[in-house]
């Protein structure tokens, strides 16, 4: 049987091919232009009273490959330090004429910023920098040769006024470069290192160099401010100290333990006697709840102690016991569940003093 075979690809593409049916496979060939896209190919036999069996369909030829679309890469973090040569500032208590904040961004590891003059305790303190544009940071690097900061927070600001915490980190007590990763920094123009504790026994902080890396960013929407909480005030400053066994010499009186001078101290008793147990106390301006106590002793250090509270200086309640370590560093002890008291005592039951057993010196208490 002879009959046309119509190959249809859309209305505009119709191909007629003819062939002779012989009972054996026969190829019917033709050509047409295939439009782009996906299509359904239909086969129609014009005629009646015969059967057509389509065993195979092949399309031969070339095609135009789909172009490869190369995505535009996202901005990559810059390898340039964003702080170099920028304006720097510090907390008010840390402004020296020699150890200025600009030394931290001068690319000279031999210069440094120092937080304060010796003899006072400035913590917490901070160092800040104004970048050229707002930036998303991905890492910071810090180097300190001595008086290293310890517990720090990286903070950011859009206006150099309201500050937001970005991340916390702790600097190790060495003079090596130390690096800390940052994510989601907030696209701030101002960044600062907010220092709450130091490896220095006097609270000094020295920073030789700070580097910040990241990408420039549009200013982020201003979030609801969460101001940095003010540090808990020292309730003992300027108050009256008293003790169970004041040293006979006036320069070692109990008030020396709260005069903010680490060079003066209270001594519990005369050398050659054993005054233990003894105590040192303070009367606050008004009843207060103590959350932390800090003590400093350079020699004749106390050992086993108990913090006590009272509202009449007669009936005393134990608030917590602690053991002072045998070193000349500031030592801190948290206090939980303490009620409000007007009078506080540190009751001393033992000391590290082996030369004059029982004699205790306290340089500062807060």
C-alpha positions in Angstrom: 0.0 0.0 0.0 1.3 3.4 -0.9 0.2 6.5 1.1 1.5 9.8 2.4 2.7 10.0 6.0 2.3 13.5 7.5 4.6 14.6 10.2 3.2 17.7 12.0 5.2 20.0 14.3 2.9 23.0 15.1 0.6 24.4 12.5 3.4 26.0 10.5 5.6 22.9 10.3 4.0 20.1 8.2 6.1 17.5 6.3 4.7 15.0 3.8 6.7 11.9 3.1 5.7 8.8 1.0 6.8 5.3 0.9 5.9 1.8 -0.3 4.7 -0.6 2.3 6.5 -3.9 1.8 5.9 -5.8 5.0 9.5 -5.0 6.1 10.7 -1.9 7.9 11.0 1.2 5.6 12.4 4.6 6.5 10.5 7.6 5.3 12.8 10.7 5.3 12.3 14.4 5.1 13.6 17.6 6.7 12.1 20.6 8.5 13.2 23.5 10.7 12.6 22.9 14.4 11.6 26.0 16.4 13.0 26.4 19.9 11.0 25.2 22.8 9.2 22.0 23.7 6.7 20.4 21.3 4.5 17.4 20.6 5.1 15.6 17.3 2.0 14.0 15.7 1.9 11.4 12.8 -1.1 11.1 10.5 -1.7 8.6 7.7 -4.0 9.9 4.9 -6.0 7.0 3.6 -8.4 4.3 4.7 -8.5 0.5 4.9 -4.8 0.0 5.8 -2.8 -0.1 8.9 0.5 1.8 9.6 2.9 0.7 12.3 5.5 3.3 13.4 8.4 1.4 14.9 11.0 4.1 15.4 11.4 7.9 15.2 14.8 9.7 15.0 15.7 13.4 14.6 19.1 14.0 13.1 20.9 17.3 12.8 22.5 20.1 14.9 21.1 22.3 17.5 22.1 25.7 19.1 23.3 25.0 22.6 21.6 26.8 25.5 23.9 29.7 26.5 25.6 29.2 29.9 24.6 31.9 32.3 27.4 32.9 34.7 26.0 34.2 38.0 27.3 37.5 39.3 29.4 36.7 42.3 28.5 38.3 45.7 31.0 40.8 47.1 33.9 39.0 48.6 35.4 40.1 51.9 38.2 42.6 51.5 41.7 41.7 52.7 42.3 45.3 53.6 42.3 46.5 57.2 39.3 48.9 57.3 40.7 50.8 60.3 44.1 52.0 58.9 44.5 55.7 59.4 41.0 56.2 60.7 40.0 58.5 63.6 40.0 56.8 67.0 38.6 57.7 70.4 38.5 56.3 73.9 36.5 56.6 77.1 37.2 59.8 79.0 39.4 58.2 81.6 41.7 56.8 79.0 43.0 60.0 77.2 46.7 60.4 77.5 48.9 62.9 75.6 51.5 60.1 74.8 49.6 56.8 74.6 46.8 58.2 72.3 44.0 56.1 70.8 45.4 56.7 67.3 48.3 54.5 68.0 46.0 51.5 67.8 45.4 52.1 64.0 48.9 53.4 63.0 50.2 50.0 61.8 53.1 50.3 64.2 53.2 47.5 66.8 55.6 49.4 68.9 53.1 52.2 69.8 50.0 51.7 71.9 47.1 53.2 73.7 46.9 53.0 77.5 43.5 53.3 79.2 44.4 55.4 82.2 47.0 56.8 84.7 48.1 54.4 87.3 46.4 54.7 90.7 42.8 54.6 89.7 40.5 51.8 88.4 38.9 52.8 85.1 37.2 49.6 84.2 35.1 49.3 82.2 36.8 51.3 79.5 36.7 51.3 75.7 38.5 52.2 72.5 36.6 53.1 69.3 37.2 53.8 65.6 35.2 55.6 62.9 35.3 53.7 59.6 35.2 55.5 56.2 31.8 53.9 55.4 29.4 51.5 57.2 30.9 48.0 57.1 29.8 44.4 57.8 32.7 42.9 59.7 33.7 39.2 59.4 36.8 39.2 61.7 38.8 41.4 64.0 42.5 41.1 65.1 43.9 42.5 68.3 47.5 42.7 69.6 48.6 43.8 73.1 52.2 43.7 74.4 51.4 44.1 78.1 48.5 45.0 80.4 46.3 42.9 78.1 42.6 43.4 78.1 40.7 40.2 79.2 36.9 40.1 78.8 35.7 42.3 76.0 32.7 43.1 73.8 32.7 44.3 70.2 30.0 46.9 69.9 28.7 48.9 66.9 27.0 52.2 66.4 25.4 54.2 63.6 25.8 57.6 65.3 28.7 57.2 67.8 26.1 57.6 70.6 23.9 54.5 70.9 25.9 51.2 71.0 24.8 47.6 70.3 26.6 44.4 71.3 28.0 42.5 68.3 29.9 39.7 70.1 31.8 38.9 73.2 35.3 37.6 73.3 38.2 37.0 75.8 41.8 38.0 75.0 44.5 35.5 76.1 47.3 36.8 78.3 50.1 36.9 75.7 51.6 39.4 73.3 50.6 37.5 70.1 48.1 38.6 67.4 44.7 37.2 68.3 41.8 36.8 65.8 38.1 36.6 66.4 35.4 35.9 63.8 32.4 38.1 63.4 29.0 37.4 61.8 26.0 39.6 61.4 27.8 42.7 62.7 25.0 45.1 61.6 26.7 47.4 59.0 27.9 50.0 61.5 30.2 52.9 60.8 31.5 53.1 64.4 33.0 50.1 66.2 34.5 49.9 69.7 36.3 47.4 71.9 34.5 47.6 75.3 36.7 46.2 78.0 35.2 44.9 81.3 38.2 43.1 82.9 42.0 43.2 82.4 44.9 40.8 83.0 46.6 43.7 84.9 46.3 43.8 88.7 45.7 47.5 88.5 43.0 47.4 85.8 45.3 49.0 83.2 44.6 48.2 79.6 47.1 48.6 76.7 46.2 47.9 73.1 49.0 48.0 70.5 47.0 47.3 67.3 43.5 46.5 66.2 42.5 45.4 62.7 39.0 45.0 61.3 38.1 43.2 58.1 34.8 43.0 56.2 32.8 44.5 53.3 31.3 48.0 52.9 27.6 48.0 53.5 24.6 50.3 53.4 23.5 51.4 56.8 21.2 48.9 58.4 17.8 50.0 59.7 18.2 51.3 63.2 17.1 48.6 65.7 15.4 49.3 69.0 18.2 50.4 71.2 19.6 48.1 73.8 22.0 50.3 75.7 25.0 48.8 77.4 24.0 48.4 81.0 26.0 50.6 83.4 28.4 48.7 85.6 27.3 48.1 89.2 28.5 50.9 91.3 31.0 50.3 94.2 28.8 50.8 97.3 31.8 51.2 99.6 33.3 54.3 97.9 33.6 57.1 100.5 32.0 55.1 103.3 33.2 54.4 106.8 35.2 51.3 107.5 35.6 49.6 110.8 37.3 46.5 112.1 37.5 44.1 115.0 41.2 44.6 115.7 42.5 47.8 114.1 46.2 48.1 113.9 47.5 50.6 116.5 49.2 52.8 113.9 46.8 55.2 112.3 48.0 54.8 108.7 46.8 51.2 108.7 43.2 52.0 109.6 40.1 50.1 108.2 39.2 53.1 106.0 42.3 52.4 103.9 40.6 49.3 102.4 38.0 51.6 100.6 40.0 54.7 99.7 40.5 53.6 96.0 44.3 53.7 96.6 46.0 50.3 96.1 49.2 51.6 97.8 47.4 51.9 101.2 46.0 49.1 103.3 44.3 47.9 106.5 46.2 45.5 108.8 44.3 43.3 111.2 46.8 43.3 114.1 50.2 43.9 115.5 53.0 41.7 114.3 53.7 38.9 116.9 50.1 38.5 117.9 47.4 36.3 116.4 44.2 38.3 116.0 42.3 35.6 114.1 39.4 35.3 113.8 39.0 39.0 113.0 36.8 41.0 110.6 36.7 44.1 108.5 33.3 45.9 107.9 31.7 48.8 106.2 28.6 50.9 106.7 26.8 51.7 103.4 25.0 55.0 102.8 21.7 53.1 102.7 20.7 49.4 102.6 21.9 47.7 99.4 22.0 44.3 97.8 25.5 43.1 97.0 25.9 41.0 93.8 29.7 40.9 93.7 32.7 41.6 96.0 36.2 42.4 94.8 39.3 42.3 97.0 43.0 43.1 96.5 45.8 42.2 98.9 49.5 42.4 98.0 50.9 40.7 101.1 49.7 39.1 104.4 46.7 37.9 102.4 43.5 36.5 104.0 42.6 33.0 103.1 39.2 31.6 104.4 36.5 34.3 104.5 32.8 34.7 105.0 30.7 37.7 103.8 28.1 38.7 106.4 25.3 41.2 106.3 23.3 43.1 108.9 20.8 46.0 109.3 21.7 46.8 112.9 25.4 45.8 113.1 24.5 43.4 115.8 22.7 40.4 114.2 24.8 39.1 111.3 23.7 36.7 108.5 26.2 34.7 106.5 25.8 35.5 102.8 28.6 33.4 101.3 32.0 31.9 102.1 35.0 32.2 99.8 38.7 31.5 99.7 41.1 34.3 98.7 43.9 32.9 96.6 47.5 33.6 97.5 48.4 36.2 94.8 48.4 40.0 94.4 45.7 40.2 91.8 42.2 41.6 92.1 39.9 38.7 93.0 36.1 38.7 92.4 33.4 36.6 94.1 29.7 36.6 93.0 27.0 36.8 95.6 23.5 35.4 95.0 20.4 35.5 97.1 21.6 38.3 99.4 19.0 40.4 101.1 19.3 44.1 101.5 21.8 45.1 104.3 23.2 48.4 105.6 26.3 46.8 107.2 28.6 44.3 105.6 31.5 42.4 107.1 34.3 40.1 105.8 34.9 37.6 108.6 38.5 36.3 108.4 39.2 32.8 109.9 42.6 32.0 108.4 45.4 33.7 106.4 48.3 32.9 104.1 50.7 34.7 106.3 53.4 32.3 107.7 55.8 35.0 108.9 53.3 36.5 111.3 50.5 34.0 111.6 47.1 35.5 111.7 48.1 39.0 110.6 46.0 40.1 107.5 46.3 43.0 105.1 43.5 44.2 102.8 44.5 46.9 100.2 41.1 47.4 98.6 37.6 46.1 98.8 34.7 46.9 96.5 
